[in-house]
Amino acid sequence: FYLRCVEPHEGDTDGTAVALKHINMNRRRVDCIACADVVSHVLIFPCEAGHVICLSCFCQYCSVCLDERRFTEHERHGYTLPCPAGCPESYIEESHHFLLLGKEKYERYKNFGAEEYVLQNGGVLCPARGCGMGLFPEDDSRLIRCGNCQFESCKDCRREYHTGSCHEMETIALTASTGMGITADMAERASWEMQSMSLIEETTKACPNCRCKTERNGGCMHMVCPRCECEWCWICVRPWTRDCMAQHWFG
């Protein structure tokens, strides 16, 4: 199955079509894994079972995962999705398959993918309104200068760059905007969101690979990250080993 763009692009002189290798004619008349319909063209995931999904359900699956930021930044295949049955080694291997989502959603897919790559590799996003440029700050400096919009921000609090502590800066900003003498401590104690954040900090731990917050609600200490699929130990907060299995598999 091949995809050819109907609009000309710079540098495209031979009209080369992109091969969508996971899409095939459904000659074996296999049911869609999601809706159980038998359709003429399907996407076959590269898992051992070769699970089949119709293109309509594939687009719905991708749209939901895009809205919920459930795509995975894969080392070899980029920003992608696995088989919805959770099969290992089942990621879509060519990003052009996601063009089936349409132009608007594909643009969101590319933007989210770029953001995820930056964040997973120790970068930050420029906090200036309308920018969002990916930046990789120097370790020894709090000052981050965006090369796109030139906005200078603080690496610690993501606000406009300042001298003094971030706590002091927040108090100054609150007082200036309200005239009520509200301090940062007062605002933090009265914040519904901060209480939620405190609860999250108490009940979750970060994946040692991608830093995704994970909550353990029972069972053993063997964790599997929902984002990057890293297997790690809840107690050690390190990749899962035979020592973890032997010493504290169940606590």
N, C-alpha and C positions, 0 to 999 in steps of 0.2 A: 504494500500500500504506500503511495507516494503523496506528498503534500506540495503543491506548487502555489506560491503567492501570486495573486492576480495583479498586484501593483508592482511596478519596476522599482528596484532598489539600486543605490549607487554601488558599482562594482559587480553587479549581477549581469554579466554579458552573455552567458550561455543559457540562462533560464533553468539552471539546475534545480531539480526537485529534491526535496528532503525525504528520505526513506523513513517511514514510520514502521519500524520493524515489528512492533508489538500488535499491530492491527492486521487482521487477516479475514478472508472470506470464511464463513462458518460452514464449511463443507461437511463437517461431522455432525452438524446440528446439535451442538452442545447448549444446554440451558445457561442463561445469564446467572451468575452467582447471586445477584441482587434481586432481580424481578422474576427469574425463572422463565422468561420468554426466550424463544428461539428466533434469532434475527439473522440477517444475511451477512452483516459485517460486525466483528467483535474485536475487543482488545484482549490479548492473551498475556497474562502476567508471567514473568520469567521464573516462577517458582517451580518446584519439582512436579507439582500436580498440574501446572499449566492452567490455573483457574481462568475462566472466561467471564467477561463482563460486556454487556452491550454498550454502545457508545453513549447512549442517553444516560444510563446509570453511571457510567464512568464520569461524565461531565457533572452529574449531581454529586458524586463522591468527591471529586476534586473541588467543587464549589464550597461544600460544607467544610472540608479540610482547610481550604484557603481562608474562609471566614473565621475559623477557629485557630488559625496559625498552627496546624498540625502537620504541615510538610516538614520533612527532615533534610538537613544539609548533609548530604552523603559525600564521603571523601572522593569517590570516583564519578558519581552520577549527578552531583550538584543538588539543587533544591528539588526534591522528588517525593514520591509516595510509594509505599509497598502495596502488596496485595491486601485487600480489605479483610481477608481471612486471617491475616497475621502471619503468613508464611515467611520463613527465613529466606534471605537472598532473593527477594521478589520485587525489588525496586524498579520503577520505570527507568530505563537506561538512557533515554534520549528526551531532552526537555521540549522538543518541538511537538511532542504528543499533547502538551498542555495548550497548544494553540487551538485545540478543539473547544476550549472554553470561550473563545471569542476575544476580540481585541482588548476590550476594557479589562476583563479579568486576567488576561495574559499579561497586561501591563502591571497589574497589582501583583501577580505571581513573580514577575521579574524584580519589582521593587522589594517585595518581602524577602526574596532570595538573596538580594544584595545586602539587605539589612541583617539577615540571619548570618551570612558569611562574616560580616564585620564584627558582630557581637560575639560570635563563637571563637573568633580569633583575637580577642582581647581589645577590640576597637570600641568606639562610641559613635553615636549619631549627633551631629550638630544640633543643639537645642533651639537655634534661631528659627523663628516662625517662617515657614515656607521653604526651609533649606533641607535639613535632614541628611546632609552629606556625611558619608562614612569617614571617620578619622581614626588614626592610630597614634595616640598621645605618647610623648616621651615619659619614661618611668620616673624621672627625677624632677618633673615640673608639674605644678598644678595648672599652669596656663595652657589652654588649648586654643590655637588660632585656626579657624576654618579657612582652608585655601579657596573655598568657593565663594563665601559671602563675607569673609574677613571678620566674622563675629568672634570675639574672645570670650571664652567661658572657663569656669572652674571645673577641673576634673573630678573633684570630690562631690560637689552639690549640683553641678550642671547649670548653675545660674551664670549671669554675666560675671566676668572675672572681677575679683575684688581682693583687697588686702585684708588682713585680719581673719578670724575664724568664720567658718560658714554659719555657725550658730549666731554670731553677732550680726552677720549680714542679713539673716532672716528676720531678726528683731528689728533692725533698721528699716527693712522693707515693709514690714507689717505696720510699724508706727507711722511711716510716711504715707502709706496708702489709706489708713483708717483714722489717724489722729487720735486714737483711743489708748495709746500706750500699751498695746498688746505685745507681750514678749513672745519669743519663740517657744519658751517652756510652756507658757499659758496656752498657746495655740496647739502645741503637741498634745497636752493633756486633754484638751477639748475636742480632739479630732477622732471622729468615728473611724476614718480610714487608718489612722495610726494604730488604733486599738486592734483593727483587723490585721495590720502588718505585724504587730507584736505577736498576735496569736499564730500567724503563719511562721514567724521565726522560731516559735517555741515547738511547733508540731511538725515542721518539715526540715529536710536537709537537702543540700545542693548536690546534684550529680557531680562526681569528681572529674568528669570529662567535659560536659557542656554547661554546668552550673544551673541546670534546670531544677527548680524547686520540686521536691517529691515528698508526698505524705505517706507514711506507713500506717496502715489501719489494721494490723494484726499479721499473724503468720510468721514466717521465718525472717532472718536478717538478709536474705539474698534478694537484692533489689535489681530491677531492670528499668532503666530510664525510658520513659515514654517518648522522649524526643530523639535521642541518639542511640538507644538500645544498648548502652553500656551496662554491663553487669557489675554491680558493686555491693560492698558490705555496708549495712546501716550503722554498725558499730565503729568500724575503722574509717568509714567514708573514703575508701580506696577501692580499686578494682578487686573483684571477688577472686579469692585464691583458695587453694586446698587447705591452708591454715585456717581461714575463716570458716570453712566447712567443718573442719575437725574441732575447732575450739568454741565457736559460738554460733552455729548455724541457727539454733532456736533460742538464742539469748544467753 
